[in-house]
Amino acid sequence: MTEHRAPAVSGTAAGRRTPALRAAIRAAATGALTAAFLGLAPQGALAATPAPPPAPAASTVTAARTAATAPDTLATLSRFFARDGAVALAKAQPRIEGRTVPVYVLSADFVRGKAGAPVSRLEFLASTAVSADGQKASVWTARSGGAWKVVNIATGDDEARYSAAGDGGTVFQEPQINAWYEQRGDRVRPLDAEARKAIGAGGTTVAAYQKRVAKAYGDKLPGSAYDRRGAAGGYGPQTSGAGDEAARQGTPGQPVAAGATAGDSSGPVTAASAVAGTAALLALGLSGAAALRRRHSR
């Protein structure tokens, strides 16, 4: 890199420099160095950091929690907790504890590299249910038919637990590998083992993370040849496993509700987008598109 210097000045002249002259020399040197550094900076470093996705309105959270605490939901939770004989149906006595939290997932627009696209988008809201014997389940709620309804129940409390692990940023999931992260400014931080395996324990930049997910999923997005072949619904890596993994993750791309649209949307989360798979899911008899999805305990 060429070194930029101010013109040489004799000792006598240097003593006569006015404040205005010194300011002009400093400005000229700073401008030259800035231009040089910009010429050397990677293109990704010059891109603006994507803004976080908007948080749901308080009224939305209230509506979601009302659905999670409804008598029909609690009755279904009793059956859920009693399904393996761990507790008697009459003694399950489920209750909703803690906050109802927004759950964000990796955005397809971000994978595409769309300018200004947030890293993640709101997928559903989750409330933690606890039974009398200490079992926990995550109750997923989404808008369906103009109202907020329960669309899924999953074992454990991943959504609430990882949300609480955030440090002021946006916690989101990369569901294709069940990895949880936090985006804060230009950094993406891993929150679980799958995420650490994907980006390293120290995390990575937003730009580097976009390159990784674009390579992993860019040819599998809705509308791609992969999608048109019907492979994994067009969004997500191919997997060879079945059984427990299928039960935990479901099968992407098979909408629960009719009328699902491909791609991201800035509108309210819907049941069709919140629960993408029907394979290995057990309907529980709730109104709307309710389903059960088991996942591995941690």
C-alpha positions as CSV (number, residue, x, y, z in Angstrom):
1,M,0.0,0.0,0.0
2,T,1.4,3.4,-0.9
3,E,2.2,5.5,2.1
4,H,0.7,9.0,1.9
5,R,2.6,11.8,3.5
6,A,2.0,15.5,3.9
7,P,4.6,17.6,2.0
8,A,7.8,18.2,3.9
9,V,7.9,21.5,5.8
10,S,11.0,23.2,7.2
11,G,11.3,23.5,11.0
12,T,10.6,27.2,10.8
13,A,7.6,26.7,8.7
14,A,6.3,24.0,11.0
15,G,6.4,26.4,13.9
16,R,4.2,28.8,11.9
17,R,1.4,26.2,11.1
18,T,-2.0,27.6,12.0
19,P,-4.7,25.5,13.5
20,A,-6.5,25.6,10.1
21,L,-3.4,24.3,8.3
22,R,-2.9,21.5,10.7
23,A,-6.6,20.5,10.4
24,A,-6.3,20.5,6.6
25,I,-3.2,18.3,6.6
26,R,-4.9,15.8,9.0
27,A,-8.0,15.7,6.9
28,A,-6.0,15.1,3.7
29,A,-4.1,12.3,5.3
30,T,-7.2,10.7,6.8
31,G,-9.0,10.9,3.5
32,A,-6.1,9.2,1.7
33,L,-5.9,6.4,4.2
34,T,-9.6,5.8,4.2
35,A,-9.7,5.6,0.4
36,A,-6.8,3.1,0.5
37,F,-8.4,0.9,3.1
38,L,-11.8,0.9,1.3
39,G,-10.0,-0.2,-1.8
40,L,-8.6,-3.2,0.1
41,A,-11.7,-4.1,2.1
42,P,-13.7,-7.2,1.2
43,Q,-17.0,-6.4,-0.5
44,G,-18.9,-8.2,2.2
45,A,-17.5,-5.9,4.9
46,L,-19.0,-2.9,3.1
47,A,-22.6,-4.3,3.1
48,A,-25.0,-3.0,5.7
49,T,-25.9,-5.4,8.5
50,P,-29.4,-6.6,8.0
51,A,-32.0,-5.2,10.4
52,P,-33.5,-7.7,12.8
53,P,-37.0,-8.9,12.1
54,P,-39.8,-6.9,13.8
55,A,-41.0,-8.2,17.2
56,P,-44.7,-9.3,17.3
57,A,-47.1,-6.8,18.8
58,A,-48.2,-7.2,22.4
59,S,-51.8,-8.0,21.2
60,T,-50.4,-10.8,19.1
61,V,-48.5,-12.3,22.0
62,T,-51.7,-12.0,24.2
63,A,-53.8,-13.8,21.5
64,A,-51.2,-16.6,21.2
65,R,-51.1,-17.1,24.9
66,T,-54.9,-17.1,25.2
67,A,-54.9,-20.0,22.7
68,A,-52.2,-21.8,24.6
69,T,-54.1,-21.6,27.9
70,A,-57.5,-22.4,26.5
71,P,-59.4,-25.3,28.2
72,D,-59.3,-27.4,25.0
73,T,-55.5,-26.9,24.8
74,L,-55.0,-28.0,28.4
75,A,-57.2,-31.1,27.8
76,T,-55.0,-32.0,24.8
77,L,-51.9,-31.4,26.9
78,S,-53.2,-33.9,29.5
79,R,-53.4,-36.5,26.8
80,F,-50.0,-35.5,25.5
81,F,-48.3,-35.9,28.9
82,A,-50.1,-39.2,29.6
83,R,-49.4,-40.7,26.1
84,D,-46.6,-43.1,27.3
85,G,-48.1,-43.8,30.7
86,A,-45.7,-41.5,32.5
87,V,-48.6,-39.9,34.4
88,A,-52.3,-40.7,34.7
89,L,-54.5,-38.6,32.4
90,A,-56.5,-37.3,35.3
91,K,-53.3,-36.3,37.2
92,A,-51.4,-34.6,34.4
93,Q,-52.8,-31.2,35.4
94,P,-50.9,-29.2,32.7
95,R,-50.2,-25.5,33.2
96,I,-48.6,-22.8,31.0
97,E,-45.5,-21.3,32.7
98,G,-43.2,-18.4,31.8
99,R,-43.3,-16.1,28.8
100,T,-44.9,-16.7,25.4
101,V,-41.9,-16.2,23.1
102,P,-41.6,-15.4,19.4
103,V,-39.7,-18.1,17.4
104,Y,-37.7,-17.0,14.4
105,V,-36.3,-19.2,11.7
106,L,-33.7,-18.8,9.0
107,S,-35.2,-16.6,6.2
108,A,-35.3,-17.9,2.7
109,D,-34.8,-14.4,1.4
110,F,-31.6,-14.1,3.4
111,V,-30.5,-17.5,1.9
112,R,-31.1,-16.1,-1.5
113,G,-29.0,-13.0,-0.7
114,K,-31.9,-10.6,-1.2
115,A,-30.7,-7.1,-0.3
116,G,-31.8,-5.9,3.1
117,A,-33.4,-9.3,4.0
118,P,-33.3,-10.1,7.7
119,V,-31.4,-13.2,8.7
120,S,-34.5,-14.7,10.2
121,R,-38.3,-14.3,10.1
122,L,-41.1,-14.9,12.6
123,E,-42.4,-18.5,12.3
124,F,-44.7,-19.0,15.3
125,L,-45.1,-18.2,19.0
126,A,-44.3,-20.7,21.7
127,S,-45.5,-21.2,25.3
128,T,-44.1,-23.8,27.7
129,A,-46.5,-26.3,29.3
130,V,-45.5,-28.2,32.4
131,S,-47.3,-31.3,33.8
132,A,-47.8,-32.2,37.5
133,D,-44.9,-34.7,37.2
134,G,-42.5,-32.1,35.7
135,Q,-42.7,-33.0,32.0
136,K,-42.4,-30.1,29.6
137,A,-43.8,-29.4,26.2
138,S,-43.7,-26.4,23.8
139,V,-47.1,-25.3,22.6
140,W,-46.8,-23.6,19.2
141,T,-49.4,-21.1,18.1
142,A,-50.0,-19.4,14.8
143,R,-52.7,-17.5,12.9
144,S,-55.2,-19.8,11.2
145,G,-58.5,-18.7,9.7
146,G,-58.2,-15.3,11.2
147,A,-57.5,-16.4,14.7
148,W,-54.6,-17.6,16.8
149,K,-54.7,-21.4,17.3
150,V,-52.4,-24.2,18.5
151,V,-50.7,-25.8,15.6
152,N,-48.2,-28.1,17.2
153,I,-47.0,-29.5,20.5
154,A,-43.4,-30.6,20.9
155,T,-41.6,-32.3,23.8
156,G,-39.2,-30.2,25.8
157,D,-38.9,-26.4,26.1
158,D,-36.3,-25.6,23.4
159,E,-38.0,-22.5,22.2
160,A,-38.3,-20.8,25.6
161,R,-34.8,-22.0,26.7
162,Y,-32.9,-20.8,23.7
163,S,-34.9,-17.5,23.7
164,A,-33.7,-16.9,27.3
165,A,-30.1,-17.7,26.3
166,G,-30.0,-14.6,24.0
167,D,-28.0,-11.6,25.0
168,G,-30.0,-8.7,23.5
169,G,-30.0,-10.0,19.9
170,T,-32.4,-12.1,17.9
171,V,-32.5,-15.8,18.7
172,F,-33.4,-17.9,15.7
173,Q,-33.3,-21.5,14.5
174,E,-31.9,-23.1,11.4
175,P,-34.4,-25.9,11.4
176,Q,-32.8,-27.9,8.6
177,I,-30.0,-28.9,11.1
178,N,-31.9,-28.1,14.3
179,A,-29.3,-25.4,15.1
180,W,-30.0,-22.4,17.3
181,Y,-28.2,-19.0,17.0
182,E,-28.3,-15.5,18.2
183,Q,-27.8,-12.6,15.7
184,R,-26.6,-9.4,17.3
185,G,-25.4,-6.7,14.9
186,D,-23.0,-8.2,12.4
187,R,-22.3,-11.3,14.4
188,V,-24.0,-14.7,14.6
189,R,-23.4,-16.6,17.8
190,P,-24.0,-20.4,18.3
191,L,-26.3,-21.5,21.1
192,D,-26.2,-25.3,20.8
193,A,-24.0,-28.1,19.6
194,E,-25.4,-28.2,16.1
195,A,-24.8,-24.5,15.7
196,R,-21.2,-24.8,17.0
197,K,-20.5,-27.5,14.6
198,A,-21.9,-25.4,11.7
199,I,-20.1,-22.1,12.4
200,G,-17.6,-22.8,15.2
201,A,-17.7,-22.0,18.9
202,G,-16.6,-18.4,18.4
203,G,-19.4,-17.6,15.9
204,T,-19.1,-15.8,12.6
205,T,-20.1,-12.7,10.7
206,V,-23.5,-12.3,9.2
207,A,-21.9,-12.1,5.7
208,A,-20.0,-15.4,6.3
209,Y,-23.1,-17.1,7.7
210,Q,-25.1,-16.0,4.5
211,K,-22.4,-17.6,2.3
212,R,-22.7,-20.9,4.3
213,V,-26.5,-21.1,4.1
214,A,-26.5,-20.0,0.5
215,K,-24.2,-22.9,-0.3
216,A,-26.2,-25.4,1.8
217,Y,-29.7,-24.4,0.7
218,G,-29.5,-22.0,-2.2
219,D,-30.3,-24.6,-4.8
220,K,-33.2,-26.0,-2.7
221,L,-35.4,-23.0,-2.3
222,P,-39.0,-22.8,-3.4
223,G,-39.1,-22.6,-7.2
224,S,-35.8,-24.4,-7.7
225,A,-35.3,-27.5,-9.7
226,Y,-34.9,-29.4,-6.4
227,D,-38.3,-28.0,-5.3
228,R,-39.9,-29.0,-8.6
229,R,-38.7,-32.5,-8.2
230,G,-40.5,-32.6,-4.9
231,A,-37.3,-33.4,-3.0
232,A,-37.7,-32.4,0.7
233,G,-40.2,-29.7,-0.4
234,G,-37.3,-27.7,-2.0
235,Y,-35.9,-26.2,1.2
236,G,-33.5,-28.1,3.3
237,P,-30.6,-30.6,2.9
238,Q,-31.3,-34.1,1.9
239,T,-31.0,-36.5,4.8
240,S,-30.7,-40.3,4.9
241,G,-32.1,-40.9,8.4
242,A,-35.6,-41.9,9.3
243,G,-37.4,-42.9,12.5
244,D,-36.6,-40.6,15.4
245,E,-35.0,-37.8,13.2
246,A,-38.1,-37.8,11.0
247,A,-40.3,-37.7,14.0
248,R,-38.3,-34.8,15.5
249,Q,-38.0,-32.7,12.4
250,G,-41.0,-33.7,10.4
251,T,-40.9,-33.6,6.6
252,P,-40.4,-30.1,5.2
253,G,-42.6,-28.8,2.4
254,Q,-45.9,-30.6,3.2
255,P,-48.3,-28.0,4.4
256,V,-50.7,-28.7,7.1
257,A,-53.2,-26.2,5.9
258,A,-54.3,-25.6,2.3
259,G,-53.3,-22.5,0.5
260,A,-49.7,-22.3,1.7
261,T,-47.5,-20.0,-0.4
262,A,-43.8,-20.5,-1.0
263,G,-41.1,-18.1,0.1
264,D,-40.9,-15.6,2.9
265,S,-43.7,-13.2,3.9
266,S,-43.7,-10.1,6.0
267,G,-47.3,-10.7,7.0
268,P,-48.5,-12.6,10.1
269,V,-47.3,-16.1,10.6
270,T,-49.9,-18.7,9.6
271,A,-50.5,-22.3,10.5
272,A,-49.3,-23.4,7.1
273,S,-45.9,-21.8,7.5
274,A,-45.5,-22.7,11.2
275,V,-46.0,-26.4,10.7
276,A,-44.4,-27.4,7.5
277,G,-44.5,-31.2,7.7
278,T,-47.1,-33.9,8.3
279,A,-45.0,-37.0,8.2
280,A,-44.5,-38.6,11.6
281,L,-47.0,-36.2,13.1
282,L,-50.0,-37.3,15.2
283,A,-53.1,-35.2,15.1
284,L,-54.5,-34.5,18.5
285,G,-58.0,-33.4,17.7
286,L,-57.7,-29.7,18.3
287,S,-59.6,-27.2,16.1
288,G,-57.4,-26.0,13.3
289,A,-54.2,-27.6,12.1
290,A,-53.0,-29.1,15.4
291,A,-50.3,-31.7,15.4
292,L,-47.8,-33.3,17.7
293,R,-44.1,-33.4,17.0
294,R,-41.7,-35.2,19.2
295,R,-38.0,-34.4,19.3
296,H,-35.0,-35.6,21.1
297,S,-34.5,-34.5,24.7
298,R,-31.3,-32.6,25.6
